[in-house]
Amino acid sequence: MQTRVDPEPAWSGELSLVQEYRVRAAGSGLDGSSGTLGAPVGAETDQDLRLTLDGQGRGYHDHLQGQISAALWYDVDGHVPQGQPDVFGEISDYRQPLFVVYALSAEWRHSLPLEYLRLGRQASEHGLPITFDGASLGLRLWERKLSLFGYAGRTIHFFEAQPGLFENWVTCVGAGYRPSQNVRLEFDSRFEHDSILAQDQQERVWVYAHSYGLTLSMRREESWAKLFVRGLDRSASHAGGALRLVFPSIALGVDAQVNAQLRTLGEISENENPFFSLLGPSLPNLRTRFEVWKEIGLGQRTKLNLRAGWRMRQLLSGVEGPFNRNFGGVYFQTELNDLTIKGLFATGILEWNYVPWSLSNDSFLALGGSAGYSTRKVKAEAGTYYQRWKVNYYRDVEELQDARTVYGSAGFRVLPWLEVRARYTLEIVDRYIHSAFFSLREDL
């Protein structure tokens, strides 16, 4: 008797829709203090609607693929006129409603020597992150040891108040070489051409930048390492590396990262920071993280994960100020999964915060943690965490200090394709800020 084998569908894909209602309320300040957010104001509320769409499709034996990602923002309370203070100022305030397309592309893949040909709105796969409307191409040659790639198009700045059609352009070329299955060396060179507003905020001036980089990657089973160096115009701009070592036989791992920004990044080179116009220049700095983790089985079901680590950010030059801070932390984190029953979990974290190279007594301990239950049908969690520095976009962009957040969330999958979600957060800074989110998610 022959077994019938159903043919694979010619086309397949996934589509996710989320409809969200958000309401926020801010008090008038604790004990009448002015605090980080400025002089106390009366209590305010804000209501917003958000619709997001994410999807992808494929056909012709996965040779043809497409992607879409978009969002629609609507302020229920109405647009706040420019120049008037708004505690809940946000990215959509300058346009009501705001519709943003993050990605909309089609590509043909895996037809050697063609690795991919992609057209439309897309994110760069090489160099610093950037989004553009255009085309990208990848080739595999010489038994896949040599790869050539390039892309070009109009760069996208999602939050421009007065975007132009032809003022921002980017082009990039590069090559990769794989001497063995586990080692890869890659070089890329990118030119950018942007038009920005001058100091008078009226006249536009042209800005050019040439960035380039060299990356060495190594991988073996679950472990990997990466070293990189980048330049901007005539000077080095970035250098660093990352390492992950995994020892499956003893359920132990090590993660380490070192990233050095060697020069001040200005407007043209802040593509990885879309809020540059609000935050200002990024001063040279060094960021490090080192973590050791271990998994321990407790009985037949429960698993205990232990993590101990250290992280630090230190300016290499310039004076410390808003959005350019020095800080460090040593932490110990525990996580219990499937605690007595499948899906029940609890976490806890103890962190010692300090300021590197500071002679003043700025060190202290902070606690955080959460508990919840997670299965395919039901998800619920409650917890709290602490942030020494937190950036919020309210009346103006503000750098909040000593922010404690308490949160709770719940989700229920009503149907295999429909999930109902709710989330509440309380931010404790120089005032209490309450936020509630209610959403429906459809996975089609």
C-alpha positions, -999 to 999 in steps of 0.1 A, spaced: 0 0 0 14 33 -10 14 62 14 0 94 -1 23 124 2 6 158 -1 26 183 -22 40 214 -5 18 245 -11 31 268 -38 27 298 -15 28 302 22 31 330 47 22 345 81 4 377 89 1 393 124 -23 422 133 -23 440 166 -49 466 177 -39 485 208 -55 511 230 -32 529 254 -41 553 282 -15 571 304 -18 594 334 9 615 351 6 631 386 17 666 395 49 657 412 59 641 445 59 665 475 57 694 451 93 690 440 104 701 406 124 669 399 139 658 366 108 665 345 109 702 354 84 723 374 54 704 387 23 706 365 -13 694 370 -22 658 364 -26 650 327 -39 620 307 -33 608 272 -51 582 250 -37 566 219 -47 540 194 -21 519 175 -25 494 147 5 473 137 9 449 108 37 424 102 38 397 76 59 376 53 53 353 24 72 329 3 67 308 -29 85 290 -58 103 267 -33 112 296 -11 130 314 -40 105 343 -39 100 360 -5 82 392 6 80 412 38 58 440 52 59 459 85 38 490 92 21 509 120 -7 535 123 -7 559 153 -38 579 163 -40 603 192 -75 601 206 -71 633 226 -62 653 195 -30 670 183 -13 693 207 -3 726 188 34 731 183 51 752 211 26 741 238 39 719 267 27 683 266 37 659 293 31 630 269 47 645 238 57 616 215 69 609 180 35 611 164 27 646 177 38 664 145 15 644 123 -20 633 131 -26 604 124 9 590 117 13 561 93 48 545 91 60 517 68 90 501 84 96 474 57 79 466 23 101 445 1 102 415 -23 133 394 -30 145 364 -51 169 341 -32 192 312 -36 198 309 -74 235 306 -75 256 326 -80 227 349 -69 223 348 -31 195 374 -30 181 404 -50 158 426 -28 137 456 -39 117 480 -17 120 494 18 145 474 38 171 475 65 208 472 58 225 438 65 260 453 66 276 482 84 257 504 109 219 500 109 201 521 83 167 519 65 164 528 28 142 525 -2 161 509 -30 178 477 -40 203 452 -25 222 424 -41 243 395 -28 264 370 -48 281 337 -38 312 327 -58 341 303 -58 323 274 -41 306 299 -17 339 310 -2 337 345 -17 306 367 -14 300 401 -30 272 425 -18 259 460 -23 229 482 -19 218 517 -28 187 539 -24 171 567 -6 176 567 32 145 568 55 143 591 85 109 581 100 104 611 122 113 640 99 88 668 101 93 679 65 108 650 46 120 656 10 121 631 -18 157 632 -31 177 647 -3 190 615 14 209 588 -4 232 559 5 253 534 -15 274 505 -1 296 478 -16 316 450 2 330 415 1 333 385 24 357 356 24 353 323 41 387 304 43 370 276 62 335 266 73 338 283 107 357 315 98 345 346 78 361 379 70 340 408 57 347 444 45 322 470 36 324 506 24 294 530 25 288 566 13 259 587 26 246 620 13 220 639 35 204 673 35 198 687 71 186 720 85 211 746 93 212 763 127 186 788 117 163 757 110 154 772 76 182 767 51 192 732 42 229 722 40 245 691 24 263 666 46 285 637 34 300 608 52 321 577 43 320 548 67 339 515 63 345 485 84 363 451 88 347 422 107 361 388 116 336 361 127 343 326 140 318 299 149 319 264 162 287 246 172 270 268 198 301 290 205 311 320 184 334 351 185 335 384 165 360 412 162 353 444 143 368 478 136 351 507 118 361 541 104 343 573 96 358 596 70 395 599 80 394 585 115 386 553 134 350 554 149 343 520 164 362 489 176 353 459 197 343 423 199 319 398 213 324 362 226 301 334 235 314 301 249 289 273 255 297 240 272 265 218 268 279 189 287 279 209 320 252 234 310 276 264 314 281 294 293 301 327 291 291 359 273 314 389 268 312 421 249 335 452 244 324 481 223 345 513 220 331 544 202 364 563 194 350 596 183 320 619 187 292 609 165 273 638 148 241 640 128 252 621 97 267 592 116 239 586 141 219 562 120 218 537 149 202 565 170 170 579 153 165 604 182 198 622 175 180 655 169 167 653 205 196 637 223 225 656 208 260 642 199 272 610 214 306 614 231 334 587 228 327 559 252 336 524 262 308 498 269 316 463 284 296 434 296 307 400 310 283 373 322 286 337 333 255 315 334 247 280 346 216 258 343 208 233 371 181 207 371 160 205 402 140 172 400 123 160 369 107 193 359 121 224 376 152 241 362 173 268 379 192 293 358 219 313 376 236 344 360 264 366 374 278 395 355 293 429 352 285 458 329 300 493 326 299 524 304 327 550 306 334 581 286 367 582 269 367 620 265 345 649 272 325 660 302 298 638 316 263 652 310 228 643 299 227 612 277 264 608 281 268 591 315 293 569 333 278 540 352 286 504 362 269 474 378 277 440 392 246 417 393 234 383 403 202 369 387 182 337 394 154 322 373 133 292 382 113 277 353 85 251 355 84 256 393 64 225 406 41 228 376 48 234 339 48 271 329 52 286 364 83 308 368 100 333 391 131 355 387 151 377 410 180 401 406 204 418 430 226 446 415 253 467 429 254 501 410 284 523 410 301 551 391 334 541 375 365 560 387 344 581 411 358 590 445 323 599 459 301 574 476 277 568 447 273 530 450 242 513 462 222 480 459 190 476 439 165 447 438 142 435 412 122 404 402 91 389 387 68 359 388 44 345 363 28 316 345 33 310 307 17 284 285 5 286 249 -30 296 260 -24 317 291 4 342 300 6 363 332 35 381 348 41 407 375 74 423 386 95 453 392 129 466 379 152 496 386 170 518 361 196 543 373 192 563 341 161 562 319 153 582 288 116 592 285 100 613 257 75 635 274 73 673 273 109 672 262 133 644 260 143 639 297 169 618 313 153 603 344 174 592 374 166 564 399 135 552 380 116 523 396 91 505 374 64 482 386 44 462 360 18 435 355 6 418 323 -19 391 313 -27 374 280 -53 348 270 -55 330 236 -92 329 230 -88 311 196 -57 295 180 -54 327 160 -67 353 185 -50 366 217 -63 392 242 -36 411 261 -35 437 289 -5 454 306 -1 480 333 31 499 344 38 523 372 69 545 368 81 561 400 103 591 393 97 627 405 60 618 400 38 587 395 32 578 358 6 552 351 2 534 318 -24 508 307 -23 489 274 -52 468 260 -47 449 227 -59 422 204 -35 401 183 -45 380 153 -20 355 139 -32 345 104 
